[in-house]
Amino acid sequence: MLVVDDDTRLRELLKSFLSRNGLRVSTAANAAAARQQLDALDFDLIVLDVMMPGDSGLDLTGFRRRLAMARAGLFGALDEEWKEALGIGATLPDEMLGPFLLIARAAREGAEAPGDAALAEVYGTHSLGRVRRLISYMEEQGLLVQRVDLGGKRSIALPRLGWTTAASLPEAAE
C-alpha cells in the first residue's frame, strides 16, 4: 500500500495504524515522490490526498493512466476509437487499465489474444490465477467476452467496441 499525503503527521499516523494491522505501507510526501515509488514497485492500494500543493493527487491519477497506456504499447495521440476504449476502461480500477488496453490493442489489430503471462506482466503480478480472476471480473462487468474453443484456444471480444482478438492458447501467446 502507498500513502501519499503532504501532511507529515497524517501520513505517519496512517502508516503506523495500517502497519499495526498487518499491511506493508510505503509513504510519499508529494506526487513526484509517489511517481518514483510507482516506477519501482507495484501497489495493491494507494491512499491519495487529492488536495496536495503542486502536482495534485488527480495529476498522479493521470500519470497512472499514461503508465497503463505505455505498458499496453499505446503511445502518442489516440484516435476516436481509442478514446472510446479509454472511456470504457475508465470504469475499471487504475491497475486493471493496462491489461484491458493490452487486450483491446490485440483485438483492434485482430492479433492473438494476449497470453496470461503477458497480462500478468502488465498487471504487475506473477500470479496467473490472479490474471484469470481479472479477466473474469472484466467479463462480469460486461467489458469483454472470452470464448474458448474445443482446442483450448481463447479469443476475447470487446462487444461495445466491436473488436475481437484471434484465438490463441492462453499459456502460449505472449
Secondary structure by P-SEA (a helix, b strand, c coil): cccccccaaaaaaaaaaaaaaccbbbbbccaaaaaaaaacccccccccccccccccaaaaaaaaaaaaaaaacccccccaaaaaaaaaaccccccaaaaaaaaaaaaaaccccccaaaaaaaaccccaaaaaaaaaaaaaaccbbbbbccccbbbbbccccccccccccccccc
